[in-house]
């Protein structure tokens, strides 16, 4: 009996030690574009030794927040090296929709600037020894969803991009033969910011350009459905945003399956 208990103890000890080593690492990082310093968050599973795909995570209009960091951590758990990027510089966060609109507008209205900042984040991610630079993707939320869609539209060399409740209108429509990335757009049916007409226009744009794409709309889901803080923020600032746990779970699973297929 003592031998049996000792064996069980040793087995559990070994399992605990292996679990301790197989930990997802998340660390604040800094990178530059020109003279501007950007504050990102890099995540990976330190138990995985071989190179693996890298994914850029672009935040909502609120800025580089915990929502983006949490997504990066979950991507690391799924086997990716992920970088939650900073598109505003110096890790700026908005505490009011007026500031969020200002910060996001400065980037959205200046596409060369958006490309430069996205490119700086990508360069940093690709500089990591754990990253397979031939397998890079991007996901984005709200403002970030628009960013990754526009990067795909203009021919950024990405395996795939996935947008969560990101606006579909653009000043850079996709051109046939130019888009390299597979594209996934996921929105909420009850989102007044992305209505059925917008989705129809997006579908036509993608089809006309010959893009390998997929569009999913979740019944009852409003704008911001992936962010657990959306309901509270919506009430505080009278915004039509709301967290939807079911749509959040389903859209994340869809994105993981989409990325896995694209990264083969």
matplotlib code that plots the C-alpha trace (Angstrom):
import matplotlib.pyplot as plt

x = [0.0, 2.8, 4.5, 1.2, 0.7, 4.3, 3.9, 0.7, 2.5, 5.4, 2.9, 1.1, 4.3, 5.6, 2.3, 2.4, 6.0, 5.1, 2.1, 4.3, 6.7, 3.9, 2.7, 1.3, 3.6, 2.3, 4.6, 4.3, 6.6, 7.5, 8.3, 8.6, 7.4, 9.4, 9.7, 6.5, 6.7, 4.0, 3.1, 1.9, 1.5, 3.2, 1.9, 3.1, 3.2, 6.8, 6.5, 6.2, 9.7, 9.0, 8.1, 4.4, 2.1, 1.8, -1.4, -1.7, -4.7, -6.0, -8.0, -11.4, -11.6, -11.1, -7.4, -5.1, -7.1, -7.6, -10.0, -7.3, -4.7, -7.1, -7.7, -3.9, -3.6, -6.3, -4.6, -1.4, -3.3, -4.5, -0.9, -0.1, 2.3, 0.1, 0.8, -1.9, -0.9, -1.1, -2.5, -2.7, 0.8, 2.1, -0.7, -3.3, -6.7, -10.0, -12.2, -15.0, -16.5, -15.4, -11.7, -12.2, -13.6, -10.8, -8.0, -9.6, -10.4, -6.8, -5.8, -8.9, -8.7, -5.0, -4.6, -0.9, -0.5, -2.6, -0.4, 2.8, 1.6, 0.3, 3.5, 5.6, 3.6, 4.0, 7.7, 8.1, 6.0, 8.0, 11.3, 10.4, 12.3, 9.2, 7.3, 6.9, 7.1, 5.4, 2.3, 1.0, -2.7, -4.6, -7.8, -9.5, -12.5, -14.7, -12.1, -9.5, -11.8, -11.9, -8.2, -7.5, -10.1, -8.5, -5.1, -6.4, -8.1, -4.8, -2.9, -1.1, 0.7, -1.4, -2.7, -6.0, -7.8, -10.9, -13.0, -15.4, -18.1, -15.8, -17.3, -17.4, -17.4, -14.1, -12.2, -10.0, -12.3, -10.8, -9.5, -9.5, -6.2, -4.9, -6.2, -3.9, -5.6, -8.7, -11.3, -13.8, -16.3, -18.5, -21.2, -24.3, -27.8, -29.0, -26.0, -27.3, -23.8, -23.4, -26.8, -28.0, -27.3, -23.7, -23.3, -24.8, -22.4, -19.5, -20.6, -20.7, -17.3, -15.7, -17.4, -16.4, -12.8, -12.7, -11.8, -11.9, -14.2, -16.9, -19.6, -21.4, -24.2, -25.3, -29.0, -29.8, -26.1, -25.4, -22.2, -19.3, -20.8, -17.3, -16.3, -17.5, -17.5, -19.7, -23.0, -21.7, -20.1, -23.3, -25.4, -22.8, -22.5, -25.9, -24.3, -26.0, -23.4, -23.8, -22.0, -23.4, -21.8, -23.3, -22.2, -18.8, -18.2, -19.4, -17.5, -14.3, -14.7, -15.4, -12.3, -10.1, -11.3, -10.9, -7.3, -6.4, -7.5, -5.7, -2.4, -1.9]
y = [0.0, 2.4, 1.6, 2.3, 5.7, 6.6, 5.9, 8.0, 10.8, 10.8, 10.7, 13.8, 15.5, 14.9, 16.1, 19.3, 20.0, 19.5, 21.8, 24.4, 24.3, 24.3, 27.8, 30.5, 33.5, 37.0, 40.0, 43.7, 44.7, 47.9, 48.5, 51.6, 53.2, 56.3, 58.2, 56.8, 54.1, 51.4, 49.3, 45.8, 42.4, 39.3, 35.8, 32.2, 28.8, 28.3, 24.5, 24.5, 24.5, 24.5, 27.6, 28.3, 30.7, 34.3, 36.3, 40.1, 41.2, 44.6, 46.3, 48.1, 51.9, 52.0, 51.2, 48.4, 47.0, 43.8, 42.5, 42.5, 41.0, 38.2, 37.3, 37.1, 34.8, 32.5, 32.4, 31.3, 28.6, 27.5, 27.1, 30.5, 33.3, 36.3, 40.1, 42.4, 45.5, 49.2, 51.2, 54.5, 54.8, 54.8, 52.4, 55.1, 54.1, 56.0, 56.4, 58.2, 57.6, 61.1, 60.2, 56.7, 58.3, 60.8, 58.2, 55.8, 58.5, 59.7, 56.2, 55.3, 58.6, 58.2, 54.8, 55.1, 55.7, 52.6, 50.6, 51.9, 51.1, 47.7, 47.0, 47.9, 45.5, 42.8, 43.3, 43.0, 39.8, 38.3, 39.1, 36.6, 33.3, 31.2, 32.6, 31.0, 34.1, 32.4, 31.8, 35.2, 36.1, 38.9, 39.3, 42.5, 43.9, 46.8, 49.4, 46.6, 44.5, 47.3, 47.6, 43.9, 43.8, 46.8, 45.3, 42.2, 44.4, 46.1, 42.9, 42.5, 39.1, 37.4, 33.9, 35.0, 37.8, 37.6, 40.6, 40.6, 43.3, 45.4, 47.9, 46.7, 50.1, 51.1, 53.6, 50.8, 48.2, 44.9, 44.4, 41.2, 39.3, 41.5, 40.0, 37.2, 36.5, 34.4, 36.7, 36.0, 38.7, 38.0, 40.5, 40.7, 40.7, 43.3, 45.6, 49.0, 50.0, 47.1, 46.5, 44.1, 46.6, 46.9, 43.2, 42.9, 45.5, 43.6, 40.3, 41.9, 43.4, 40.1, 38.1, 40.6, 40.6, 36.8, 36.7, 33.5, 34.7, 33.9, 36.0, 35.0, 36.9, 36.0, 36.4, 38.8, 39.9, 43.6, 45.6, 44.7, 41.3, 39.8, 42.3, 41.3, 45.0, 46.1, 46.0, 48.2, 50.6, 50.7, 51.7, 54.2, 56.1, 55.2, 53.2, 50.3, 47.8, 44.7, 41.5, 38.3, 35.2, 32.8, 34.8, 35.4, 31.7, 30.6, 33.4, 32.5, 28.8, 29.8, 32.0, 29.2, 26.7, 29.3, 30.1, 26.4, 25.7, 28.7, 28.1, 24.5]
z = [0.0, 0.9, -2.5, -4.3, -2.4, -3.1, -6.8, -6.9, -5.1, -7.6, -10.5, -9.3, -8.5, -12.1, -13.5, -11.4, -12.5, -16.2, -15.8, -14.2, -17.1, -19.7, -18.9, -21.1, -20.8, -21.2, -21.0, -21.8, -24.6, -26.4, -30.1, -32.2, -35.4, -36.2, -32.9, -31.4, -28.8, -28.8, -25.8, -26.7, -25.0, -26.2, -25.3, -26.0, -24.5, -23.3, -23.4, -27.2, -28.7, -32.4, -34.4, -34.5, -36.3, -35.1, -34.7, -34.3, -32.1, -32.8, -30.0, -30.0, -30.2, -26.4, -27.0, -25.9, -23.0, -21.1, -23.7, -26.3, -23.9, -22.8, -26.5, -26.9, -23.9, -25.3, -28.7, -26.9, -25.2, -28.6, -29.9, -31.4, -30.5, -30.2, -29.9, -28.7, -30.6, -29.7, -32.6, -30.7, -29.3, -25.7, -24.7, -24.7, -23.4, -23.8, -20.8, -22.8, -26.2, -27.3, -26.6, -28.2, -31.3, -31.5, -31.1, -33.5, -36.0, -36.1, -37.4, -39.5, -41.5, -42.2, -43.8, -44.5, -40.7, -40.0, -42.3, -40.8, -37.2, -38.2, -40.0, -37.0, -34.8, -37.4, -37.7, -33.9, -33.9, -36.7, -34.8, -32.1, -32.4, -31.7, -34.7, -38.1, -40.2, -43.2, -41.1, -39.8, -39.2, -37.5, -35.6, -34.5, -32.6, -33.6, -34.7, -34.8, -37.0, -39.6, -39.4, -40.2, -42.9, -44.6, -44.3, -46.1, -48.7, -49.6, -50.1, -46.8, -46.9, -44.2, -44.1, -42.6, -40.9, -38.6, -37.7, -34.6, -34.9, -37.1, -39.5, -43.1, -45.0, -46.5, -48.6, -49.8, -51.5, -52.3, -55.9, -57.8, -57.5, -54.7, -51.5, -50.2, -46.9, -46.2, -44.6, -41.8, -40.7, -37.7, -36.6, -34.5, -36.1, -33.6, -34.3, -35.5, -36.6, -39.0, -40.6, -43.3, -46.1, -45.0, -45.0, -48.5, -49.8, -48.1, -49.6, -53.1, -52.6, -51.6, -54.3, -57.0, -55.8, -55.7, -52.0, -50.0, -47.3, -44.8, -43.1, -39.9, -38.2, -34.7, -33.9, -31.1, -30.7, -30.5, -31.2, -28.8, -28.1, -27.4, -24.6, -21.1, -20.2, -23.1, -21.2, -18.4, -20.9, -23.0, -20.0, -18.7, -22.0, -23.6, -26.4, -28.3, -27.2, -25.1, -24.2, -25.5, -23.9, -26.4, -29.5, -27.9, -27.4, -30.8, -32.7, -30.9, -31.8, -35.4, -35.5, -34.1, -36.7, -39.5, -38.4, -38.0, -41.6, -42.9, -41.1, -42.5]

ax = plt.figure().add_subplot(projection="3d")
ax.plot(x, y, z, "-o")
ax.set_aspect("equal")
plt.show()
